[in-house]
Amino acid sequence: MRNNILLLILGITLLQPAFAATRDFASIDSDSNGYISASEANSMPGLSGLFLAIDTDRDGKISPAEYDIAIRGGATSKGWSDTDG
């Protein structure tokens, strides 16, 4: 579990510049419903591969808060803490 979390953190850290430089949340949320769906995430290379990791509450969509945590590299946010085992 710890190795998976470390890989996730590394992946998000490497993708931060791509997220920030390419698209803001509103431009990915093409239907303007306030969430990024899996199909919307597919419009951005790199985001679709991390969709399940970024969707920390497992509701099948990425909220603005979850996206913000991913952009900022939220290593200590819910679900990404390295104290999980």
Helices and strands as residue ranges (DSSP letters): H 2-22, H 25-28, E 36-37, H 38-41, G 48-50, H 51-54, E 61-62, H 64-72
